[in-house]
Amino acid sequence: MKDRDYHLAKKRVKAKKEFYQHLSTYLVMAIFFFMLNAVTAFGNWWFHWPMLGWGIGVLFHYFDVFGLPGIGEMSDDWEEKALEEELRQIEKRKRKQRHTSSTKPNAEEPEERLELKELEKRKIKDWDDSELV
């Protein structure tokens, strides 16, 4: 288990490193294209078009490494992690049920009952059944 975790961690660190290298290259090239555009055709700005396409590639690389914001990583072992989380939640609910059922009175123990014999004797009716909705 530790060996597998180590390899998984190493793989994730490598993926993060590659993303940061990709992002750094993108930023350096954005500056280069801006400067090239400023020198060659100052009034005609074109540098943003290649940067836009490349930026979309960097964005998809980010999603691949870090996952979608708010959703998390959707890698190969995402399903396994989600399954483990669901099993933890189920076990947590079972423990909670066991705890609450142990505080409820046992079926073998006699229940205390409130006797309402006086109210049953009175049976006062202050309304007409036709008034009921």
N, CA, C and O atoms as a GROMACS GRO file, in nm:
protein
  532
    1MET      N    1   0.083  -0.119   0.000
    1MET     CA    2   0.000   0.000   0.000
    1MET      C    3   0.088   0.126   0.000
    1MET      O    4   0.060   0.219  -0.075
    2LYS      N    5   0.191   0.129   0.082
    2LYS     CA    6   0.277   0.246   0.088
    2LYS      C    7   0.352   0.266  -0.044
    2LYS      O    8   0.370   0.379  -0.089
    3ASP      N    9   0.394   0.155  -0.106
    3ASP     CA   10   0.465   0.162  -0.233
    3ASP      C   11   0.375   0.222  -0.341
    3ASP      O   12   0.418   0.306  -0.420
    4ARG      N   13   0.250   0.177  -0.342
    4ARG     CA   14   0.153   0.229  -0.440
    4ARG      C   15   0.127   0.378  -0.415
    4ARG      O   16   0.121   0.456  -0.510
    5ASP      N   17   0.110   0.416  -0.289
    5ASP     CA   18   0.088   0.556  -0.254
    5ASP      C   19   0.207   0.642  -0.293
    5ASP      O   20   0.190   0.754  -0.342
    6TYR      N   21   0.327   0.590  -0.272
    6TYR     CA   22   0.448   0.666  -0.308
    6TYR      C   23   0.453   0.691  -0.458
    6TYR      O   24   0.482   0.803  -0.502
    7HIS      N   25   0.426   0.588  -0.537
    7HIS     CA   26   0.429   0.603  -0.683
    7HIS      C   27   0.320   0.698  -0.731
    7HIS      O   28   0.342   0.777  -0.822
    8LEU      N   29   0.203   0.691  -0.668
    8LEU     CA   30   0.094   0.782  -0.703
    8LEU      C   31   0.133   0.927  -0.670
    8LEU      O   32   0.110   1.018  -0.750
    9ALA      N   33   0.192   0.947  -0.552
    9ALA     CA   34   0.234   1.081  -0.512
    9ALA      C   35   0.343   1.134  -0.605
    9ALA      O   36   0.342   1.251  -0.643
   10LYS      N   37   0.436   1.047  -0.641
   10LYS     CA   38   0.544   1.087  -0.731
   10LYS      C   39   0.489   1.126  -0.868
   10LYS      O   40   0.534   1.223  -0.930
   11LYS      N   41   0.391   1.050  -0.916
   11LYS     CA   42   0.329   1.078  -1.045
   11LYS      C   43   0.257   1.213  -1.041
   11LYS      O   44   0.264   1.290  -1.137
   12ARG      N   45   0.186   1.241  -0.930
   12ARG     CA   46   0.114   1.368  -0.918
   12ARG      C   47   0.210   1.486  -0.909
   12ARG      O   48   0.184   1.592  -0.967
   13VAL      N   49   0.320   1.470  -0.837
   13VAL     CA   50   0.420   1.578  -0.827
   13VAL      C   51   0.480   1.606  -0.964
   13VAL      O   52   0.501   1.722  -1.000
   14LYS      N   53   0.508   1.501  -1.039
   14LYS     CA   54   0.564   1.518  -1.174
   14LYS      C   55   0.464   1.592  -1.264
   14LYS      O   56   0.503   1.679  -1.341
   15ALA      N   57   0.336   1.557  -1.254
   15ALA     CA   58   0.233   1.623  -1.335
   15ALA      C   59   0.222   1.771  -1.298
   15ALA      O   60   0.206   1.856  -1.386
   16LYS      N   61   0.229   1.802  -1.169
   16LYS     CA   62   0.224   1.942  -1.126
   16LYS      C   63   0.345   2.018  -1.177
   16LYS      O   64   0.333   2.132  -1.222
   17LYS      N   65   0.462   1.956  -1.169
   17LYS     CA   66   0.584   2.021  -1.217
   17LYS      C   67   0.573   2.051  -1.366
   17LYS      O   68   0.609   2.160  -1.411
   18GLU      N   69   0.522   1.954  -1.444
   18GLU     CA   70   0.506   1.975  -1.588
   18GLU      C   71   0.406   2.087  -1.616
   18GLU      O   72   0.426   2.165  -1.709
   19PHE      N   73   0.300   2.096  -1.536
   19PHE     CA   74   0.204   2.205  -1.556
   19PHE      C   75   0.269   2.340  -1.530
   19PHE      O   76   0.252   2.433  -1.609
   20TYR      N   77   0.345   2.352  -1.420
   20TYR     CA   78   0.410   2.480  -1.389
   20TYR      C   79   0.513   2.518  -1.495
   20TYR      O   80   0.531   2.636  -1.524
   21GLN      N   81   0.581   2.419  -1.552
   21GLN     CA   82   0.673   2.446  -1.662
   21GLN      C   83   0.597   2.497  -1.784
   21GLN      O   84   0.640   2.591  -1.851
   22HIS      N   85   0.484   2.435  -1.812
   22HIS     CA   86   0.400   2.476  -1.925
   22HIS      C   87   0.350   2.619  -1.903
   22HIS      O   88   0.353   2.701  -1.995
   23LEU      N   89   0.304   2.649  -1.782
   23LEU     CA   90   0.255   2.783  -1.751
   23LEU      C   91   0.367   2.887  -1.762
   23LEU      O   92   0.345   2.997  -1.815
   24SER      N   93   0.485   2.853  -1.713
   24SER     CA   94   0.600   2.945  -1.722
   24SER      C   95   0.636   2.974  -1.868
   24SER      O   96   0.660   3.088  -1.905
   25THR      N   97   0.640   2.869  -1.948
   25THR     CA   98   0.670   2.886  -2.091
   25THR      C   99   0.564   2.974  -2.157
   25THR      O  100   0.597   3.059  -2.239
   26TYR      N  101   0.440   2.952  -2.122
   26TYR     CA  102   0.330   3.032  -2.177
   26TYR      C  103   0.349   3.180  -2.143
   26TYR      O  104   0.334   3.267  -2.230
   27LEU      N  105   0.381   3.210  -2.017
   27LEU     CA  106   0.399   3.350  -1.976
   27LEU      C  107   0.518   3.415  -2.045
   27LEU      O  108   0.510   3.530  -2.089
   28VAL      N  109   0.630   3.342  -2.056
   28VAL     CA  110   0.748   3.395  -2.124
   28VAL      C  111   0.716   3.422  -2.271
   28VAL      O  112   0.753   3.527  -2.324
   29MET      N  113   0.647   3.329  -2.335
   29MET     CA  114   0.614   3.347  -2.476
   29MET      C  115   0.511   3.458  -2.496
   29MET      O  116   0.512   3.524  -2.600
   30ALA      N  117   0.422   3.478  -2.400
   30ALA     CA  118   0.326   3.588  -2.409
   30ALA      C  119   0.401   3.722  -2.411
   30ALA      O  120   0.368   3.810  -2.490
   31ILE      N  121   0.500   3.735  -2.326
   31ILE     CA  122   0.582   3.857  -2.324
   31ILE      C  123   0.658   3.872  -2.456
   31ILE      O  124   0.665   3.980  -2.513
   32PHE      N  125   0.716   3.761  -2.502
   32PHE     CA  126   0.790   3.764  -2.629
   32PHE      C  127   0.700   3.806  -2.745
   32PHE      O  128   0.736   3.894  -2.823
   33PHE      N  129   0.582   3.744  -2.757
   33PHE     CA  130   0.490   3.778  -2.866
   33PHE      C  131   0.443   3.924  -2.857
   33PHE      O  132   0.430   3.992  -2.959
   34PHE      N  133   0.420   3.971  -2.735
   34PHE     CA  134   0.380   4.111  -2.718
   34PHE      C  135   0.489   4.204  -2.766
   34PHE      O  136   0.463   4.299  -2.840
   35MET      N  137   0.612   4.176  -2.724
   35MET     CA  138   0.724   4.261  -2.765
   35MET      C  139   0.746   4.252  -2.917
   35MET      O  140   0.770   4.354  -2.982
   36LEU      N  141   0.737   4.132  -2.973
   36LEU     CA  142   0.752   4.115  -3.118
   36LEU      C  143   0.644   4.193  -3.193
   36LEU      O  144   0.671   4.258  -3.293
   37ASN      N  145   0.522   4.184  -3.143
   37ASN     CA  146   0.411   4.256  -3.204
   37ASN      C  147   0.432   4.408  -3.193
   37ASN      O  148   0.404   4.481  -3.288
   38ALA      N  149   0.480   4.453  -3.079
   38ALA     CA  150   0.503   4.597  -3.059
   38ALA      C  151   0.611   4.650  -3.152
   38ALA      O  152   0.602   4.762  -3.200
   39VAL      N  153   0.713   4.569  -3.178
   39VAL     CA  154   0.824   4.612  -3.264
   39VAL      C  155   0.786   4.605  -3.412
   39VAL      O  156   0.819   4.696  -3.489
   40THR      N  157   0.716   4.500  -3.453
   40THR     CA  158   0.689   4.480  -3.596
   40THR      C  159   0.563   4.552  -3.644
   40THR      O  160   0.565   4.610  -3.753
   41ALA      N  161   0.458   4.549  -3.570
   41ALA     CA  162   0.331   4.610  -3.614
   41ALA      C  163   0.262   4.671  -3.493
   41ALA      O  164   0.166   4.614  -3.441
   42PHE      N  165   0.309   4.785  -3.449
   42PHE     CA  166   0.263   4.845  -3.323
   42PHE      C  167   0.112   4.871  -3.322
   42PHE      O  168   0.048   4.840  -3.221
   43GLY      N  169   0.054   4.922  -3.424
   43GLY     CA  170  -0.089   4.954  -3.423
   43GLY      C  171  -0.178   4.834  -3.452
   43GLY      O  172  -0.297   4.839  -3.421
   44ASN      N  173  -0.124   4.729  -3.509
   44ASN     CA  174  -0.201   4.611  -3.546
   44ASN      C  175  -0.171   4.499  -3.447
   44ASN      O  176  -0.074   4.425  -3.463
   45TRP      N  177  -0.256   4.487  -3.344
   45TRP     CA  178  -0.229   4.389  -3.237
   45TRP      C  179  -0.279   4.251  -3.278
   45TRP      O  180  -0.398   4.230  -3.302
   46TRP      N  181  -0.186   4.156  -3.285
   46TRP     CA  182  -0.219   4.018  -3.323
   46TRP      C  183  -0.172   3.918  -3.218
   46TRP      O  184  -0.211   3.801  -3.223
   47PHE      N  185  -0.087   3.962  -3.122
   47PHE     CA  186  -0.025   3.866  -3.029
   47PHE      C  187  -0.127   3.791  -2.944
   47PHE      O  188  -0.100   3.679  -2.900
   48HIS      N  189  -0.242   3.851  -2.920
   48HIS     CA  190  -0.342   3.787  -2.832
   48HIS      C  191  -0.404   3.663  -2.896
   48HIS      O  192  -0.454   3.577  -2.824
   49TRP      N  193  -0.403   3.651  -3.030
   49TRP     CA  194  -0.463   3.534  -3.094
   49TRP      C  195  -0.386   3.406  -3.066
   49TRP      O  196  -0.447   3.307  -3.024
   50PRO      N  197  -0.254   3.401  -3.086
   50PRO     CA  198  -0.185   3.277  -3.050
   50PRO      C  199  -0.188   3.251  -2.899
   50PRO      O  200  -0.190   3.136  -2.855
   51MET      N  201  -0.188   3.360  -2.820
   51MET     CA  202  -0.189   3.343  -2.674
   51MET      C  203  -0.325   3.288  -2.628
   51MET      O  204  -0.331   3.212  -2.532
   52LEU      N  205  -0.432   3.327  -2.696
   52LEU     CA  206  -0.564   3.276  -2.661
   52LEU      C  207  -0.571   3.125  -2.683
   52LEU      O  208  -0.616   3.050  -2.596
   53GLY      N  209  -0.526   3.081  -2.801
   53GLY     CA  210  -0.527   2.937  -2.829
   53GLY      C  211  -0.440   2.859  -2.734
   53GLY      O  212  -0.479   2.754  -2.683
   54TRP      N  213  -0.320   2.911  -2.710
   54TRP     CA  214  -0.228   2.845  -2.618
   54TRP      C  215  -0.284   2.848  -2.476
   54TRP      O  216  -0.269   2.752  -2.400
   55GLY      N  217  -0.348   2.958  -2.440
   55GLY     CA  218  -0.408   2.972  -2.306
   55GLY      C  219  -0.515   2.868  -2.281
   55GLY      O  220  -0.529   2.818  -2.169
   56ILE      N  221  -0.592   2.836  -2.385
   56ILE     CA  222  -0.693   2.730  -2.372
   56ILE      C  223  -0.624   2.597  -2.344
   56ILE      O  224  -0.673   2.517  -2.264
   57GLY      N  225  -0.512   2.573  -2.412
   57GLY     CA  226  -0.434   2.451  -2.386
   57GLY      C  227  -0.382   2.446  -2.242
   57GLY      O  228  -0.386   2.341  -2.178
   58VAL      N  229  -0.335   2.560  -2.192
   58VAL     CA  230  -0.287   2.566  -2.053
   58VAL      C  231  -0.402   2.540  -1.956
   58VAL      O  232  -0.386   2.473  -1.854
   59LEU      N  233  -0.520   2.596  -1.988
   59LEU     CA  234  -0.638   2.575  -1.903
   59LEU      C  235  -0.675   2.426  -1.896
   59LEU      O  236  -0.703   2.374  -1.788
   60PHE      N  237  -0.676   2.360  -2.012
   60PHE     CA  238  -0.707   2.216  -2.012
   60PHE      C  239  -0.600   2.136  -1.938
   60PHE      O  240  -0.631   2.036  -1.874
   61HIS      N  241  -0.475   2.178  -1.949
   61HIS     CA  242  -0.367   2.112  -1.875
   61HIS      C  243  -0.391   2.128  -1.724
   61HIS      O  244  -0.372   2.034  -1.647
   62TYR      N  245  -0.433   2.248  -1.683
   62TYR     CA  246  -0.466   2.271  -1.541
   62TYR      C  247  -0.576   2.177  -1.494
   62TYR      O  248  -0.564   2.113  -1.390
   63PHE      N  249  -0.685   2.168  -1.573
   63PHE     CA  250  -0.795   2.079  -1.536
   63PHE      C  251  -0.750   1.934  -1.527
   63PHE      O  252  -0.797   1.859  -1.441
   64ASP      N  253  -0.659   1.894  -1.615
   64ASP     CA  254  -0.608   1.758  -1.614
   64ASP      C  255  -0.530   1.728  -1.486
   64ASP      O  256  -0.538   1.619  -1.431
   65VAL      N  257  -0.453   1.827  -1.441
   65VAL     CA  258  -0.367   1.806  -1.324
   65VAL      C  259  -0.443   1.828  -1.194
   65VAL      O  260  -0.433   1.747  -1.102
   66PHE      N  261  -0.518   1.938  -1.184
   66PHE     CA  262  -0.580   1.977  -1.058
   66PHE      C  263  -0.731   1.949  -1.052
   66PHE      O  264  -0.790   1.957  -0.944
   67GLY      N  265  -0.792   1.918  -1.164
   67GLY     CA  266  -0.935   1.893  -1.166
   67GLY      C  267  -1.013   2.023  -1.184
   67GLY      O  268  -0.956   2.132  -1.182
   68LEU      N  269  -1.141   2.008  -1.202
   68LEU     CA  270  -1.228   2.123  -1.217
   68LEU      C  271  -1.249   2.188  -1.080
   68LEU      O  272  -1.270   2.117  -0.982
   69PRO      N  273  -1.244   2.320  -1.072
   69PRO     CA  274  -1.266   2.386  -0.943
   69PRO      C  275  -1.404   2.349  -0.885
   69PRO      O  276  -1.505   2.356  -0.955
   70GLY      N  277  -1.405   2.311  -0.759
   70GLY     CA  278  -1.528   2.272  -0.693
   70GLY      C  279  -1.566   2.127  -0.710
   70GLY      O  280  -1.646   2.074  -0.634
   71ILE      N  281  -1.507   2.061  -0.810
   71ILE     CA  282  -1.538   1.920  -0.834
   71ILE      C  283  -1.421   1.832  -0.794
   71ILE      O  284  -1.439   1.722  -0.743
   72GLY      N  285  -1.302   1.881  -0.816
   72GLY     CA  286  -1.184   1.805  -0.782
   72GLY      C  287  -1.131   1.727  -0.899
   72GLY      O  288  -1.177   1.742  -1.012
   73GLU      N  289  -1.036   1.644  -0.870
   73GLU     CA  290  -0.966   1.568  -0.973
   73GLU      C  291  -1.053   1.455  -1.027
   73GLU      O  292  -1.119   1.386  -0.950
   74MET      N  293  -1.053   1.437  -1.157
   74MET     CA  294  -1.130   1.330  -1.221
   74MET      C  295  -1.033   1.233  -1.288
   74MET      O  296  -1.050   1.198  -1.405
   75SER      N  297  -0.932   1.190  -1.215
   75SER     CA  298  -0.830   1.102  -1.272
   75SER      C  299  -0.881   0.957  -1.274
   75SER      O  300  -0.997   0.929  -1.243
   76ASP      N  301  -0.790   0.867  -1.312
   76ASP     CA  302  -0.827   0.725  -1.322
   76ASP      C  303  -0.875   0.668  -1.189
   76ASP      O  304  -0.966   0.585  -1.186
   77ASP      N  305  -0.813   0.712  -1.079
   77ASP     CA  306  -0.853   0.655  -0.951
   77ASP      C  307  -0.956   0.741  -0.879
   77ASP      O  308  -0.981   0.722  -0.760
   78TRP      N  309  -1.017   0.835  -0.951
   78TRP     CA  310  -1.122   0.918  -0.891
   78TRP      C  311  -1.239   0.830  -0.844
   78TRP      O  312  -1.292   0.851  -0.735
   79GLU      N  313  -1.278   0.735  -0.926
   79GLU     CA  314  -1.390   0.649  -0.892
   79GLU      C  315  -1.360   0.569  -0.765
   79GLU      O  316  -1.447   0.551  -0.680
   80GLU      N  317  -1.236   0.522  -0.753
   80GLU     CA  318  -1.197   0.448  -0.634
   80GLU      C  319  -1.204   0.537  -0.509
   80GLU      O  320  -1.252   0.494  -0.404
   81LYS      N  321  -1.154   0.659  -0.522
   81LYS     CA  322  -1.158   0.754  -0.409
   81LYS      C  323  -1.303   0.788  -0.372
   81LYS      O  324  -1.337   0.795  -0.254
   82ALA      N  325  -1.387   0.808  -0.473
   82ALA     CA  326  -1.528   0.839  -0.447
   82ALA      C  327  -1.596   0.721  -0.379
   82ALA      O  328  -1.678   0.741  -0.289
   83LEU      N  329  -1.564   0.599  -0.421
   83LEU     CA  330  -1.620   0.480  -0.359
   83LEU      C  331  -1.578   0.470  -0.213
   83LEU      O  332  -1.660   0.439  -0.127
   84GLU      N  333  -1.450   0.495  -0.185
   84GLU     CA  334  -1.402   0.491  -0.047
   84GLU      C  335  -1.472   0.596   0.039
   84GLU      O  336  -1.506   0.570   0.154
   85GLU      N  337  -1.494   0.715  -0.017
   85GLU     CA  338  -1.565   0.820   0.056
   85GLU      C  339  -1.709   0.780   0.086
   85GLU      O  340  -1.759   0.803   0.196
   86GLU      N  341  -1.776   0.719  -0.012
   86GLU     CA  342  -1.913   0.672   0.010
   86GLU      C  343  -1.918   0.565   0.118
   86GLU      O  344  -2.008   0.566   0.202
   87LEU      N  345  -1.821   0.473   0.117
   87LEU     CA  346  -1.817   0.369   0.220
   87LEU      C  347  -1.796   0.430   0.358
   87LEU      O  348  -1.856   0.385   0.455
   88ARG      N  349  -1.711   0.533   0.367
   88ARG     CA  350  -1.692   0.602   0.496
   88ARG      C  351  -1.822   0.667   0.543
   88ARG      O  352  -1.856   0.662   0.662
   89GLN      N  353  -1.895   0.728   0.449
   89GLN     CA  354  -2.021   0.794   0.486
   89GLN      C  355  -2.124   0.691   0.534
   89GLN      O  356  -2.197   0.715   0.630
   90ILE      N  357  -2.130   0.576   0.466
   90ILE     CA  358  -2.224   0.471   0.505
   90ILE      C  359  -2.189   0.420   0.645
   90ILE      O  360  -2.278   0.402   0.729
   91GLU      N  361  -2.061   0.396   0.670
   91GLU     CA  362  -2.018   0.349   0.802
   91GLU      C  363  -2.050   0.452   0.909
   91GLU      O  364  -2.089   0.416   1.020
   92LYS      N  365  -2.032   0.578   0.877
   92LYS     CA  366  -2.062   0.686   0.972
   92LYS      C  367  -2.211   0.686   1.007
   92LYS      O  368  -2.248   0.702   1.124
   93ARG      N  369  -2.298   0.669   0.904
   93ARG     CA  370  -2.442   0.664   0.931
   93ARG      C  371  -2.480   0.542   1.015
   93ARG      O  372  -2.565   0.551   1.103
   94LYS      N  373  -2.415   0.428   0.988
   94LYS     CA  374  -2.444   0.308   1.066
   94LYS      C  375  -2.407   0.327   1.212
   94LYS      O  376  -2.482   0.288   1.302
   95ARG      N  377  -2.289   0.390   1.236
   95ARG     CA  378  -2.248   0.416   1.374
   95ARG      C  379  -2.346   0.509   1.443
   95ARG      O  380  -2.379   0.490   1.560
   96LYS      N  381  -2.393   0.609   1.369
   96LYS     CA  382  -2.489   0.704   1.426
   96LYS      C  383  -2.620   0.633   1.460
   96LYS      O  384  -2.679   0.660   1.565
   97GLN      N  385  -2.666   0.543   1.371
   97GLN     CA  386  -2.788   0.468   1.397
   97GLN      C  387  -2.773   0.378   1.519
   97GLN      O  388  -2.863   0.369   1.602
   98ARG      N  389  -2.658   0.313   1.529
   98ARG     CA  390  -2.634   0.228   1.645
   98ARG      C  391  -2.634   0.309   1.774
   98ARG      O  392  -2.686   0.264   1.876
   99HIS      N  393  -2.577   0.426   1.767
   99HIS     CA  394  -2.572   0.513   1.885
   99HIS      C  395  -2.711   0.559   1.924
   99HIS      O  396  -2.746   0.557   2.042
  100THR      N  397  -2.793   0.601   1.827
  100THR     CA  398  -2.928   0.648   1.859
  100THR      C  399  -3.018   0.533   1.900
  100THR      O  400  -3.105   0.552   1.985
  101SER      N  401  -3.000   0.415   1.842
  101SER     CA  402  -3.085   0.302   1.880
  101SER      C  403  -3.049   0.252   2.020
  101SER      O  404  -3.134   0.195   2.089
  102SER      N  405  -2.926   0.271   2.061
  102SER     CA  406  -2.889   0.228   2.197
  102SER      C  407  -2.946   0.322   2.302
  102SER      O  408  -2.958   0.283   2.418
  103THR      N  409  -2.981   0.443   2.265
  103THR     CA  410  -3.040   0.537   2.361
  103THR      C  411  -3.191   0.524   2.367
  103THR      O  412  -3.252   0.574   2.462
  104LYS      N  413  -3.254   0.458   2.268
  104LYS     CA  414  -3.399   0.438   2.270
  104LYS      C  415  -3.432   0.324   2.367
  104LYS      O  416  -3.349   0.236   2.390
  105PRO      N  417  -3.552   0.327   2.423
  105PRO     CA  418  -3.588   0.218   2.515
  105PRO      C  419  -3.596   0.085   2.442
  105PRO      O  420  -3.637   0.078   2.326
  106ASN      N  421  -3.557  -0.017   2.510
  106ASN     CA  422  -3.556  -0.152   2.454
  106ASN      C  423  -3.698  -0.206   2.447
  106ASN      O  424  -3.782  -0.168   2.529
  107ALA      N  425  -3.727  -0.292   2.352
  107ALA     CA  426  -3.862  -0.348   2.336
  107ALA      C  427  -3.899  -0.435   2.456
  107ALA      O  428  -4.017  -0.449   2.488
  108GLU      N  429  -3.799  -0.493   2.521
  108GLU     CA  430  -3.827  -0.579   2.635
  108GLU      C  431  -3.857  -0.498   2.760
  108GLU      O  432  -3.924  -0.547   2.852
  109GLU      N  433  -3.809  -0.375   2.766
  109GLU     CA  434  -3.835  -0.290   2.882
  109GLU      C  435  -3.975  -0.233   2.873
  109GLU      O  436  -4.018  -0.193   2.765
  110PRO      N  437  -4.048  -0.228   2.984
  110PRO     CA  438  -4.184  -0.172   2.980
  110PRO      C  439  -4.178  -0.020   2.958
  110PRO      O  440  -4.096   0.050   3.018
  111GLU      N  441  -4.264   0.027   2.871
  111GLU     CA  442  -4.270   0.170   2.842
  111GLU      C  443  -4.359   0.238   2.944
  111GLU      O  444  -4.459   0.182   2.990
  112GLU      N  445  -4.322   0.359   2.980
  112GLU     CA  446  -4.409   0.436   3.067
  112GLU      C  447  -4.518   0.496   2.980
  112GLU      O  448  -4.490   0.558   2.878
  113ARG      N  449  -4.641   0.477   3.022
  113ARG     CA  450  -4.754   0.529   2.944
  113ARG      C  451  -4.828   0.633   3.027
  113ARG      O  452  -4.846   0.621   3.148
  114LEU      N  453  -4.870   0.734   2.956
  114LEU     CA  454  -4.950   0.837   3.018
  114LEU      C  455  -5.095   0.796   3.004
  114LEU      O  456  -5.143   0.772   2.893
  115GLU      N  457  -5.164   0.787   3.115
  115GLU     CA  458  -5.302   0.742   3.110
  115GLU      C  459  -5.394   0.863   3.106
  115GLU      O  460  -5.381   0.955   3.187
  116LEU      N  461  -5.484   0.863   3.012
  116LEU     CA  462  -5.575   0.975   2.993
  116LEU      C  463  -5.720   0.930   3.011
  116LEU      O  464  -5.807   0.961   2.929
  117LYS      N  465  -5.745   0.858   3.115
  117LYS     CA  466  -5.878   0.804   3.138
  117LYS      C  467  -5.982   0.913   3.159
  117LYS      O  468  -6.096   0.899   3.114
  118GLU      N  469  -5.944   1.020   3.226
  118GLU     CA  470  -6.040   1.128   3.252
  118GLU      C  471  -6.086   1.193   3.122
  118GLU      O  472  -6.204   1.223   3.106
  119LEU      N  473  -5.995   1.216   3.029
  119LEU     CA  474  -6.031   1.277   2.902
  119LEU      C  475  -6.120   1.185   2.820
  119LEU      O  476  -6.210   1.232   2.750
  120GLU      N  477  -6.095   1.056   2.827
  120GLU     CA  478  -6.177   0.962   2.751
  120GLU      C  479  -6.320   0.961   2.804
  120GLU      O  480  -6.414   0.944   2.726
  121LYS      N  481  -6.338   0.980   2.935
  121LYS     CA  482  -6.471   0.980   2.994
  121LYS      C  483  -6.551   1.102   2.949
  121LYS      O  484  -6.671   1.092   2.926
  122ARG      N  485  -6.485   1.217   2.936
  122ARG     CA  486  -6.556   1.341   2.905
  122ARG      C  487  -6.608   1.344   2.762
  122ARG      O  488  -6.727   1.365   2.740
  123LYS      N  489  -6.524   1.323   2.667
  123LYS     CA  490  -6.558   1.326   2.524
  123LYS      C  491  -6.651   1.442   2.491
  123LYS      O  492  -6.763   1.423   2.442
  124ILE      N  493  -6.604   1.560   2.518
  124ILE     CA  494  -6.682   1.681   2.492
  124ILE      C  495  -6.664   1.716   2.345
  124ILE      O  496  -6.552   1.715   2.294
  125LYS      N  497  -6.773   1.747   2.280
  125LYS     CA  498  -6.768   1.782   2.139
  125LYS      C  499  -6.820   1.925   2.125
  125LYS      O  500  -6.940   1.950   2.138
  126ASP      N  501  -6.728   2.020   2.097
  126ASP     CA  502  -6.764   2.161   2.086
  126ASP      C  503  -6.776   2.206   1.942
  126ASP      O  504  -6.770   2.326   1.916
  127TRP      N  505  -6.794   2.117   1.848
  127TRP     CA  506  -6.801   2.155   1.708
  127TRP      C  507  -6.898   2.065   1.634
  127TRP      O  508  -6.936   1.957   1.680
  128ASP      N  509  -6.935   2.113   1.520
  128ASP     CA  510  -7.023   2.038   1.432
  128ASP      C  511  -6.934   1.976   1.322
  128ASP      O  512  -6.846   2.044   1.270
  129ASP      N  513  -6.956   1.851   1.288
  129ASP     CA  514  -6.874   1.783   1.187
  129ASP      C  515  -6.881   1.854   1.051
  129ASP      O  516  -6.787   1.843   0.972
  130SER      N  517  -6.986   1.923   1.022
  130SER     CA  518  -6.998   1.994   0.894
  130SER      C  519  -6.904   2.114   0.887
  130SER      O  520  -6.876   2.164   0.778
  131GLU      N  521  -6.855   2.162   1.001
  131GLU     CA  522  -6.763   2.275   1.004
  131GLU      C  523  -6.622   2.233   0.970
  131GLU      O  524  -6.538   2.318   0.938
  132LEU      N  525  -6.593   2.107   0.975
  132LEU     CA  526  -6.458   2.058   0.946
  132LEU      C  527  -6.429   2.062   0.797
  132LEU      O  528  -6.517   2.036   0.715
  133VAL      N  529  -6.309   2.096   0.764
  133VAL     CA  530  -6.269   2.104   0.623
  133VAL      C  531  -6.213   1.973   0.577
  133VAL      O  532  -6.173   1.959   0.462
   0.00000   0.00000   0.00000
